[in-house]
Amino acid sequence: MVDADVLSDSELALWADRSVHRSWLITQGQRLLEHYRGAQVAGGFGTLDDGGRLTGSSAVTIVTARMVHCYSVAALMGVPGAGVLADHGLAALLDGPLRDKAHDGWFESEDDASRKQAYVHAFVALAAASAVMASRSRADELCVAATGVIEQYFWLPDEGVMAPSFSADWHDDENYRGANANMHTTEAFLALADATGNDLWLERALGLVKRFGHDIARTHKYRLPEHFDTDWQMLPHYNVDQSTDDLRPWGMTPGHFAEWGGLLLKVEAALLERERAAPDWLCEDAMGLFDSAMALGWDVDGAPGMVYTIGWDNAVCVANRPWWVQVEAANTAYMLLRRTGERRFENVYRMIWDYTAHHIIDRDAGGWRPEIDRDGVRTQRVYPLREDLYHAFQATVTPLLPISSSLAYGARSYPL
């Protein structure tokens, strides 16, 4: 067996540098863009079933926002028709029933106006920022609206994090602080910094990765707890009876370890792009989080693939393999490879894409299978529907670019 770091000349070329691999990624991305055209509804975008059929006529805010982001990136890449779909989503977010005309902000969906979530608003901001970089009409309008709501209601300057949620009239906030919403807020803030040129958003993103990806992660040896009270005390029993929750499951999510690692590298890239000093811990902690994700999440029950969640004893809690967990780890493996030059990250990158190609990509119905068990059988414990193309499409674009602070910035700056 050839040593992983001593390879023949024919193996030295990275997959991401090979024309065939890059063409394969582009083809997969185009298939996803076509598959999710069918999610368009009057009020934005809805959800699809495994056959690629709409599950109803109602729009969902997070789906609509993610579609705007992805089709804006696709427009930057030169995909005909992508900009039209981004514009449809922009109009829906600004004028449609997803937006609260009385109190401002965005509901979770046309059918659910009960609470306003930081998680959802982070994606509205990401959609706006990516659309601004793609020069889509009304993108600036959405950017002003989204950042205004974040500033007025969600951002907690004394803590440097987002408040998790409110009732529709901005009362009844939660006694809770969570990592997941703040993780996607970090992504949104990096994109806002690129779209607006205002480094306030970069400073906030740096503060977020320091809290979660550095301070908390190092305290827990790169196992990242996600649930805290407002005094930042861990809540180890939070959602103990909801282990398959799709946003706040009990325990820890190794895929998020890897995703935070990627964000640390994106913050580093943003600082360096602006010719600013980047703390050494950004790369060190990215590696620590990624290595922890692979050690605690991949092939830990005797079968390949990364599991959804683990408990505090590191035992597998939910063994199902979601699509996003696999490819977020692949994204970070790619970025660490570019950042460090260590061959081991290329080996992991290839392993994850082999797994994804064999088990996750649906060659019959199009799109990707959202969740499978350890034997590769489609399951619906966490993700019964195909909600959007966000994680999957990003995974087909990330390896085509240098490490970029935001995907839209990368697509705009480095023509493919």
C-alpha positions in Angstrom: 0.0 0.0 0.0 1.4 3.4 -1.0 1.9 5.8 1.9 -0.7 8.6 1.9 1.9 11.3 1.8 4.4 9.6 -0.6 2.6 9.4 -3.9 3.7 8.8 -7.5 4.0 11.7 -9.9 0.8 10.7 -11.6 -1.1 11.1 -8.3 0.4 14.4 -7.4 -2.2 16.5 -9.3 -5.1 17.4 -7.1 -8.6 16.4 -8.2 -9.6 20.1 -8.1 -6.9 20.9 -10.6 -7.9 18.2 -13.0 -10.1 19.2 -15.9 -12.2 16.1 -15.7 -13.0 16.6 -12.0 -13.8 20.2 -12.5 -16.1 19.4 -15.4 -17.8 16.7 -13.3 -18.4 19.3 -10.5 -19.8 21.8 -13.0 -22.1 19.1 -14.5 -23.4 18.1 -11.1 -24.0 21.8 -10.3 -26.0 22.3 -13.5 -28.1 19.2 -12.8 -29.0 20.7 -9.3 -29.9 24.0 -10.8 -32.2 22.4 -13.3 -33.7 20.1 -10.7 -34.7 22.9 -8.3 -36.3 25.1 -11.0 -39.4 23.0 -10.2 -39.5 24.5 -6.7 -40.8 27.9 -7.9 -44.2 28.9 -6.6 -46.0 32.2 -6.7 -44.8 33.4 -3.3 -41.2 32.3 -3.8 -39.9 28.8 -3.7 -41.3 25.7 -2.0 -40.1 22.2 -1.2 -39.8 19.1 -3.5 -40.3 15.4 -2.8 -37.9 12.7 -3.8 -39.4 12.6 -7.3 -38.7 16.4 -7.8 -42.4 17.2 -7.4 -43.7 20.2 -5.5 -45.2 19.2 -2.1 -47.6 22.2 -2.1 -48.0 25.7 -3.4 -46.7 27.5 -0.3 -43.4 29.3 -0.2 -40.8 28.8 2.6 -38.6 31.7 3.5 -35.3 29.8 4.1 -35.8 27.9 0.9 -36.5 31.1 -1.0 -33.5 32.9 0.4 -31.2 30.0 -0.3 -32.5 29.8 -3.8 -31.8 33.5 -4.3 -28.3 33.0 -3.1 -27.6 30.0 -5.3 -29.1 31.3 -8.4 -27.2 34.6 -7.9 -24.0 32.7 -7.7 -25.0 30.7 -10.8 -25.8 34.0 -12.6 -22.3 35.2 -11.8 -21.0 31.9 -13.3 -22.8 32.7 -16.5 -25.7 30.2 -16.3 -28.5 31.4 -18.5 -31.9 31.8 -16.7 -30.4 31.7 -13.2 -30.7 35.5 -12.8 -34.4 35.3 -13.6 -35.0 32.8 -10.8 -32.9 34.9 -8.4 -35.1 38.0 -9.3 -38.2 36.0 -8.6 -37.0 35.1 -5.1 -36.0 38.7 -4.5 -39.4 40.0 -5.4 -41.0 37.3 -3.2 -38.9 38.2 -0.2 -39.6 41.9 -0.6 -43.2 42.0 -1.6 -44.7 38.6 -0.9 -46.5 36.9 2.0 -43.2 35.8 3.5 -42.5 39.3 4.7 -44.3 40.8 7.7 -45.8 44.1 6.4 -47.0 45.1 9.9 -43.9 44.5 12.1 -41.1 43.9 9.5 -38.9 40.9 9.3 -39.7 37.5 7.7 -42.0 34.7 8.8 -40.8 31.1 8.5 -43.2 30.4 5.7 -46.5 31.4 4.1 -48.1 28.9 6.5 -46.2 29.6 9.7 -46.2 33.2 11.0 -45.6 32.1 14.7 -42.0 33.2 15.2 -39.1 35.0 13.6 -35.9 33.1 13.6 -32.3 34.4 13.5 -31.5 31.3 11.3 -34.0 32.4 8.7 -32.9 36.0 8.7 -29.3 35.1 8.3 -30.2 33.5 5.0 -32.3 36.4 3.9 -29.1 38.6 4.5 -27.0 36.1 2.6 -29.5 36.1 -0.3 -29.3 39.9 -0.4 -25.6 40.0 -0.3 -25.1 37.5 -3.1 -27.7 39.2 -5.2 -25.9 42.5 -4.8 -22.7 41.0 -6.0 -24.6 39.5 -8.9 -26.0 43.0 -9.7 -29.6 41.8 -9.5 -32.3 44.4 -9.6 -33.8 45.1 -6.1 -30.9 43.4 -4.4 -29.8 46.6 -2.7 -33.4 47.1 -1.4 -33.4 43.6 0.2 -29.9 44.2 1.6 -31.1 47.4 3.4 -34.2 45.7 4.7 -32.5 42.6 5.9 -29.6 44.4 7.7 -32.0 46.8 9.2 -34.0 44.0 10.9 -30.8 42.4 12.1 -29.5 45.6 13.5 -32.8 46.6 15.2 -33.8 43.2 16.6 -31.4 40.3 16.3 -27.9 41.6 16.9 -26.8 41.7 20.5 -23.8 44.0 20.6 -22.9 43.3 24.2 -22.5 39.6 23.4 -21.5 39.8 19.8 -24.1 37.2 18.7 -27.6 36.9 17.3 -30.7 36.6 19.5 -32.3 33.3 18.5 -35.9 34.1 17.9 -38.9 36.4 18.7 -42.7 36.3 18.4 -44.1 37.9 15.3 -44.4 41.3 17.1 -40.8 41.1 18.4 -41.7 40.1 22.0 -41.2 36.8 23.7 -37.5 36.3 23.1 -35.9 33.0 24.1 -33.7 32.1 27.1 -31.3 30.5 24.7 -28.1 31.0 22.7 -27.3 28.7 19.9 -24.4 27.9 17.6 -26.2 27.0 14.4 -27.9 30.3 13.7 -24.7 32.1 14.5 -22.8 29.8 12.2 -24.9 30.8 9.2 -24.9 34.4 10.4 -21.1 34.3 10.1 -21.5 33.2 6.5 -24.0 36.0 5.9 -21.8 38.6 7.5 -18.8 37.7 5.4 -21.0 38.0 2.3 -22.3 41.4 3.5 -18.7 42.6 4.0 -18.0 41.7 0.4 -21.2 43.1 -1.0 -21.2 46.4 0.9 -17.5 47.1 1.5 -18.3 47.7 5.1 -15.8 45.8 7.3 -18.2 46.1 10.3 -19.6 42.8 9.0 -16.2 41.2 8.9 -15.4 42.3 12.4 -18.6 40.7 13.6 -17.8 37.5 11.7 -14.4 37.4 13.3 -16.0 37.8 16.7 -18.4 34.9 16.0 -15.7 32.5 14.9 -13.6 33.5 17.9 -16.4 32.7 20.3 -17.6 29.4 18.7 -14.7 28.1 16.7 -11.9 29.2 19.0 -13.0 29.8 22.6 -15.8 27.2 22.9 -14.2 24.7 20.6 -10.8 24.7 22.4 -12.5 24.5 25.8 -14.2 21.3 24.7 -11.2 19.8 22.8 -12.7 20.6 19.4 -16.1 19.0 20.2 -18.5 21.9 19.7 -21.6 22.0 21.9 -24.4 24.1 20.4 -26.9 24.9 23.1 -26.5 27.5 25.9 -28.6 29.7 28.1 -28.4 33.5 28.0 -25.5 33.4 30.6 -23.6 31.1 28.2 -24.0 28.0 30.4 -24.2 24.8 28.5 -27.5 23.1 28.2 -26.5 19.4 27.9 -30.1 18.2 28.0 -31.5 20.6 25.5 -33.9 18.9 23.2 -33.0 15.5 24.7 -36.3 14.2 23.4 -35.7 15.7 19.9 -32.6 14.0 18.7 -33.7 14.2 15.1 -34.5 18.0 15.1 -33.2 19.5 11.9 -31.8 22.7 13.5 -31.3 22.1 17.2 -30.8 18.4 17.8 -29.7 17.1 21.2 -26.0 16.4 21.4 -23.3 17.5 19.0 -23.2 17.6 15.2 -19.8 16.6 13.7 -20.7 18.1 10.4 -20.9 21.5 12.1 -17.4 21.0 13.5 -16.2 20.8 9.9 -18.5 23.7 8.7 -17.1 26.0 11.4 -13.6 25.0 10.4 -14.4 26.2 6.8 -15.7 29.5 8.2 -12.5 30.1 10.1 -10.6 29.8 6.8 -13.0 32.1 5.1 -12.5 34.8 7.8 -8.8 34.4 7.4 -9.1 34.8 3.6 -11.2 37.9 4.1 -8.6 39.5 6.4 -5.8 38.7 4.1 -7.7 40.0 1.1 -7.9 43.3 2.9 -4.2 43.1 3.8 -4.9 42.8 7.4 -3.2 40.5 10.0 -5.0 37.2 10.5 -4.6 35.4 13.9 -2.7 32.1 13.7 -5.5 30.4 15.6 -7.8 30.7 12.6 -6.0 28.0 10.7 -5.0 26.0 13.8 -8.6 25.8 15.0 -9.9 25.0 11.5 -7.6 22.0 11.5 -8.6 21.0 15.0 -12.3 21.2 14.3 -12.0 19.3 11.0 -9.9 16.5 12.5 -12.4 16.2 15.4 -15.3 16.0 12.9 -13.6 13.1 11.0 -12.5 11.3 14.1 -15.9 11.5 15.8 -18.2 11.4 12.9 -16.8 9.4 10.0 -17.0 5.6 9.8 -17.7 5.5 13.6 -20.3 2.7 13.4 -18.4 0.5 11.1 -19.8 2.0 7.8 -18.5 4.9 5.7 -20.1 8.3 5.8 -20.5 10.9 8.5 -23.3 10.5 11.1 -25.7 13.3 12.0 -25.2 13.5 15.8 -23.2 12.1 18.7 -23.7 12.2 22.4 -21.5 13.7 25.2 -19.8 10.3 25.5 -19.0 10.4 21.7 -21.3 7.5 21.0 -23.4 7.8 17.9 -26.9 9.2 18.6 -28.4 9.6 15.1 -26.5 7.4 12.7 -28.2 8.6 9.6 -26.0 10.3 7.0 -27.4 13.7 5.8 -26.2 15.0 2.4 -25.0 18.3 3.8 -22.8 16.7 6.5 -20.8 14.9 3.9 -20.2 17.8 1.5 -19.5 20.4 4.2 -16.7 18.2 5.3 -15.5 17.9 1.7 -15.5 21.7 1.4 -13.4 22.2 4.4 -11.0 19.4 3.4 -10.5 21.2 0.1 -9.9 24.5 1.8 -7.4 23.0 4.3 -5.6 21.4 1.4 -5.3 24.7 -0.4 -4.3 26.5 2.9 -1.8 24.0 4.2 -0.7 21.8 1.3 -1.0 18.7 3.4 -1.8 15.7 1.2 -4.0 14.1 3.8 -6.8 16.6 3.1 -6.8 15.6 -0.6 -7.2 12.0 0.5 -10.2 12.9 2.6 -11.7 15.1 -0.1 -11.6 12.2 -2.6 -13.0 9.8 -0.1 -16.0 12.0 0.7 -16.8 12.7 -2.9 -16.5 9.0 -3.7 -19.1 8.4 -1.0 -21.3 11.2 -2.1 -21.2 10.1 -5.8 -22.1 6.5 -4.9 -24.7 7.0 -2.2 -26.1 10.5 -2.2 -26.4 11.8 -5.8 -29.7 10.6 -7.3 -29.1 9.7 -10.9 -32.6 8.7 -11.6 -34.8 11.5 -10.2 -32.1 14.2 -10.2 -31.1 16.2 -7.1 -29.5 14.5 -4.1 -30.9 12.1 -1.6 -31.2 14.2 1.6 -30.5 11.4 4.1 -29.5 7.7 4.1 -28.8 5.1 6.8 -25.5 3.3 7.3 -26.4 0.8 4.6 -27.2 3.5 2.0 -31.0 3.2 2.2 -33.0 6.4 1.9 -34.5 7.4 5.3 -36.7 10.3 6.4 -36.0 10.7 10.1 -34.5 14.2 9.9 -35.0 15.3 6.2 -38.1 13.9 4.6 -38.1 16.4 1.8 -35.6 17.9 -0.7 -35.9 21.5 0.5 -33.3 23.3 -1.6 -30.0 23.1 -3.4 -27.9 25.2 -1.1 -25.4 22.8 0.5 -25.2 20.6 -2.6 -24.7 23.4 -5.1 -22.1 25.2 -3.0 -20.1 21.9 -2.8 -19.9 21.8 -6.6 -18.6 25.4 -6.8 -16.3 25.7 -3.8 -13.5 23.4 -5.2 -13.5 25.4 -8.5 -12.3 28.6 -6.6 -9.5 29.7 -4.3 -10.5 30.0 -0.7 -13.0 32.9 -0.8 -14.6 34.9 2.0 -18.0 34.3 0.3 -19.0 32.1 -2.6 -20.5 35.0 -4.6 -17.3 37.0 -4.1 -15.3 34.0 -5.4 -17.5 33.5 -8.4 -17.3 37.2 -9.2 -13.6 37.5 -8.8 -12.4 34.3 -10.4 -14.2 33.6 -13.7 -14.6 29.8 -14.3 
